[in-house]
């Protein structure tokens, strides 16, 4: 009987010690979470800066209608998402982009853009990923004028035709950081955190 009591005592001591250890680790995770800053879209050495007027274009879309890029937008912003049919990261972001475009459509118009190397590839991508509801333009000049050097890349143009935020997009957090940077009036989330 004394062996049973002793084993129960040791077992409860171990359970209490493990409980205290879990509480201590949970606290440490909370402290680390507070120290880690959110990652925003990476702004590269771009040609255009936040606050610059975006170049204005009127480009034909893959569906045949003309799409106006830049300029005053009558109360709506415009998100230009640069992609390529041969970019695996671009393809992985398309469901996220469609979701964000639907969720934010009351204040932002989303436009897909590429350099136009092979129109048939782009049309196949539209069919494969169900992108027919988003305007899709092919223009090498648009990408060059906005300083796009790597893909996937996005530029958010505000209601007045000025660049609100821009950067390399690798995940949903990067895409949403463009909206957050615009709301906070900064070039990037990193700039906002540096001020704080």
N, C-alpha and C positions, 0 to 999 in steps of 0.2 A: 504494500500500500504506500509506503514512504517513497518508493521508486516512482510510482504513478504521480504522486503529488509533486515530486521534484521535477519530473518531465513536463507536467502541466505548467509549473512555475517557469521553467526555462522556455517553454513554447510561448507563453504570454509575454515574457520579457523580450523575446525575439520579435514578436508581432508588434509590440509597442515601439521597439527600436526601429523596425522597418517603417512604421507609420511616421515617426519623427523624421526619418531620412527622406521619405517621399515629400513631406511638407517642406523640408529644407531645399530639396531639388526644385520643387515647384516655385519656390520663392526666387531661386537663382535664375530659373527660366524667365520669370517675369522681369527681373532686373536686366537680363540680356535682351529681352524683347524691347524694352524701353531704350536701350543703347543703340540698337540697330535702326538706322534711318531707312525710310522707304526708298526703293530704287525707282527713279523716274526714267523717262526716255533719255537716252544718251544723245547729247547735242555734240555733233562733230564740228570740225572746222568748216562751217557752212558759209556759203556765199551771202546769204540773207540773214539778218538778225531779227530778233523779236522787236516789234515796233515798226519795222520797215514796211512800206507799202508792198503788198504782194503784186507780182506782175499780173496783168489782165490778159486773158485768152478767151477766145470763143472756139471751141474744138468740137468736132463731130464725135459722137459716142459710137460704140459698137452697134447700138440699136438704131442709129441713123439720125437721132435728134442732136441739136447743137447744145453744148453745155458751156455755160459761162463760168470761168474760173477767175477768182479775185474780184475786186471792185466792191462797191457798196452792196450789201446783201439784204436790205429791208428787214432788219431785226433778226436775221439768222446768220450763224457762223457757217463755215464750210471746212470740212475735214477732207484733205487730199491724202489718200493712202496709196503709196507707190509700191508696186509688187511686180512679180514676174512669174510666168507659168513654170519656170524651171527652178524656182526658189522653194525648197522644202519648208523653211520657216514661214514664208508668206502663206503657203497652203495651210499650214497648221493654224494660222491666225484667222483664216477666213470665217470660221464659225463664230469666233469671238467678235470679229468686226461686224458681221451681220447682226449679232445680238446687240452690240453697242449702238449700231446705226438705228435699229428699231427702238431701243430704249430712249435714245437721245434725239429722236427725229423732230421733236417740237422746237428745238433751238439750233440744231446743226444738220446741214445737208452733207452726206458722205459721198465722195466721188473716188472711184478707183482709177489709178493712172499707171501707165507703163510706157516703155520706150517704143513700142510698136514694131518690134523685130519680126514677128510672125503673127499676123492677125488671126489666122486659123487656130493657132495654139491658144490665143486669148479667148476666142469664141468657145472653144472646147472647155476651157476652164470655167467660163460663165455657166455653161450647161452642167458640168460635173458638180460644181459647188453651189448651184442655185443662186447665182448672183444677178439674175435678170432684173431684179428690183433696184439695183444700184447702178447709177451711170458709170460707164467705163470708157475712158478716153486713152488714146494712144498718141503720145507726143514726146519725142526726145527733147525738144526745146523746152517744154514745161519742166521736166526734171532738171535740166541744166540751169534754167533760170532760178530755180529754187535751191540749187547746190546739192542735189541728191547724189551721193556717191556710193552708198551701200543700201541694201534692201533687207527687210522691209523698212520703209521710212514714211513718216507722216508729217504733214504740215497743217496746223489749224489756223485758219484765217478768220478774223473776227468780223463783226457786222459792218465795220467801216472799211474793210478791205486791207487791214493791216495784219501782219503775221503775229498771232497771239502766242503760239508755241510750236515747237518742231523738234524732231529727233528720231533716232533709230528705235524701232519698235520690235521687241522680241517676245512680249507676252502681254496679257490683258492689263497688268499693272502699269506697264509703260504707256499703253494707249490711254488709260484713264488718267495718267499723270499729266498728259497734255491738257485735258479739261481742267484738272485741279490747278495747274500752273496759270491757265487763263483766268480762272476765278480769283486767284490770289494776286494777279497782276505781276507775275514774275516770268522770267525766261524758262526756268526749269524748277523742279522740286528741289534740286541740289542748291540752287541759288536761294530759295526760300529758307532752307535749313541753315545755310551759311549766315543768313541775317539773324536767325533766332539765337 
